[in-house]
Amino acid sequence: MDHPGMLAQRPLPALEPHTETYWKAAKNKKLMLQRCTTCSQVQFPPERSCSHCGAPETAWVEASGRATLYTWTLCHPPLLPYFAERAPWPVVAVELDEGPRMTTELVGIDPDQYEIGMALVVDFLDVDEDHTLVVFRPAAD
């Protein structure tokens, strides 16, 4: 089906100065988060300053990689062509053990098996040679 002006490929993140560390770490199979050097709060997504206290300085820390399923929804067309061809597209929010919530996708499980609060672990999806996405999968029992 022709979708003028619509993306047929999966949309991918742009590398910005304040997100570069996050994406490079993902490429190396690490989940990195920002921690404010003033209030010590951990934040996601990466920002230019602390989203809690506004301080301009943050440091990068490696996350545990553990999370729980906070919520999800199934997206149905109309969607961008890449997602429409794979609909319904599950979009999930996970709560990282460090506190922040992250919108991502679950791999290795069908949406009919999702359970709020289920234990998850980080995984990585290599999309191309420049992009690796942070995804999650069920934790082993």
C-alpha positions as CSV (number, residue, x, y, z in Angstrom):
1,M,0.0,0.0,0.0
2,D,1.3,3.5,-0.9
3,H,1.5,6.0,1.9
4,P,2.7,9.3,0.5
5,G,4.8,11.2,3.0
6,M,4.6,8.3,5.5
7,L,7.6,6.4,6.8
8,A,7.8,2.8,5.5
9,Q,10.9,2.1,7.6
10,R,11.0,2.0,11.4
11,P,11.5,5.5,12.8
12,L,14.8,5.6,14.6
13,P,16.2,8.0,17.2
14,A,18.5,10.9,16.3
15,L,21.8,11.1,18.1
16,E,21.7,14.3,20.1
17,P,24.5,15.6,22.3
18,H,22.5,15.0,25.5
19,T,21.4,11.4,24.4
20,E,24.7,10.3,22.8
21,T,26.0,8.5,25.9
22,Y,22.6,6.6,26.2
23,W,22.6,5.4,22.6
24,K,26.3,4.5,22.5
25,A,25.8,2.4,25.7
26,A,22.9,0.7,24.2
27,K,25.1,-0.3,21.2
28,N,27.4,-1.8,23.8
29,K,24.5,-3.7,25.5
30,K,24.4,-1.4,28.5
31,L,21.5,0.6,29.9
32,M,22.8,3.9,31.2
33,L,20.7,6.5,33.1
34,Q,21.4,10.0,34.2
35,R,21.8,10.8,37.9
36,C,21.6,14.4,39.1
37,T,24.9,15.4,40.8
38,T,22.9,17.9,43.0
39,C,19.7,16.0,44.2
40,S,20.9,12.4,43.2
41,Q,17.6,11.6,41.4
42,V,17.8,9.2,38.5
43,Q,16.0,10.3,35.3
44,F,14.8,9.0,32.0
45,P,14.7,10.1,29.2
46,P,18.0,11.8,29.1
47,E,17.7,15.6,29.4
48,R,20.1,18.6,29.3
49,S,19.5,19.2,33.0
50,C,17.8,17.5,36.0
51,S,14.1,17.1,35.5
52,H,13.6,17.0,39.3
53,C,15.5,20.0,40.6
54,G,16.7,21.8,37.4
55,A,20.4,21.5,38.2
56,P,22.5,21.6,35.0
57,E,24.9,18.8,35.9
58,T,24.1,15.1,35.6
59,A,26.4,12.0,35.6
60,W,25.8,8.7,33.8
61,V,25.3,5.5,35.8
62,E,24.7,2.0,34.6
63,A,21.3,0.7,35.5
64,S,20.6,-2.7,37.0
65,G,18.6,-3.8,33.9
66,R,15.7,-4.9,36.1
67,A,12.2,-3.5,35.7
68,T,8.5,-4.4,36.2
69,L,5.7,-4.0,33.7
70,Y,3.8,-0.9,34.6
71,T,1.2,-0.8,31.8
72,W,0.7,-1.4,28.1
73,T,-1.6,-0.7,25.2
74,L,-2.1,-2.2,21.8
75,C,-2.0,0.3,18.9
76,H,-4.2,-0.4,15.9
77,P,-4.2,1.4,12.5
78,P,-3.9,4.1,11.5
79,L,-0.2,3.9,12.2
80,L,2.9,4.6,10.3
81,P,3.3,1.9,7.6
82,Y,6.1,0.1,9.5
83,F,3.9,-0.3,12.6
84,A,0.6,-0.8,10.7
85,E,2.0,-3.9,8.9
86,R,2.8,-5.4,12.4
87,A,-0.4,-4.3,14.1
88,P,-1.6,-4.5,16.7
89,W,1.6,-2.9,17.9
90,P,2.1,-3.3,21.7
91,V,3.6,-0.3,23.4
92,V,4.6,-0.9,27.0
93,A,5.8,1.3,30.0
94,V,8.2,-0.4,32.4
95,E,9.2,0.9,35.8
96,L,12.9,0.6,36.2
97,D,14.2,-0.6,39.6
98,E,16.0,2.8,39.8
99,G,12.6,4.5,39.7
100,P,12.0,6.1,36.2
101,R,9.5,4.7,33.8
102,M,10.4,4.0,30.2
103,T,8.3,3.4,27.1
104,T,9.7,0.5,25.2
105,E,8.7,-2.9,23.8
106,L,8.7,-6.4,25.2
107,V,10.3,-9.2,23.3
108,G,10.0,-13.0,23.8
109,I,6.4,-12.8,25.0
110,D,2.9,-12.4,23.4
111,P,0.8,-9.5,24.6
112,D,-1.9,-11.9,25.8
113,Q,0.7,-13.0,28.4
114,Y,1.5,-9.5,29.8
115,E,0.8,-9.1,33.5
116,I,1.1,-5.8,35.4
117,G,4.0,-6.1,37.8
118,M,5.7,-8.9,36.0
119,A,9.5,-9.0,36.4
120,L,11.5,-7.9,33.4
121,V,15.1,-7.6,32.4
122,V,16.7,-5.4,29.8
123,D,17.6,-6.7,26.3
124,F,18.8,-5.0,23.2
125,L,17.5,-5.0,19.7
126,D,20.1,-4.3,16.9
127,V,18.1,-2.5,14.2
128,D,21.0,-1.6,12.0
129,E,24.7,-1.0,12.4
130,D,24.1,2.4,13.9
131,H,21.0,1.8,16.1
132,T,20.4,-0.5,19.0
133,L,17.1,-0.1,20.9
134,V,16.6,-0.8,24.6
135,V,13.8,-3.4,25.0
136,F,12.8,-5.7,27.8
137,R,12.0,-9.4,28.1
138,P,10.5,-11.5,30.9
139,A,12.9,-12.3,33.7
140,A,13.8,-15.9,34.1
141,D,12.0,-17.5,37.1
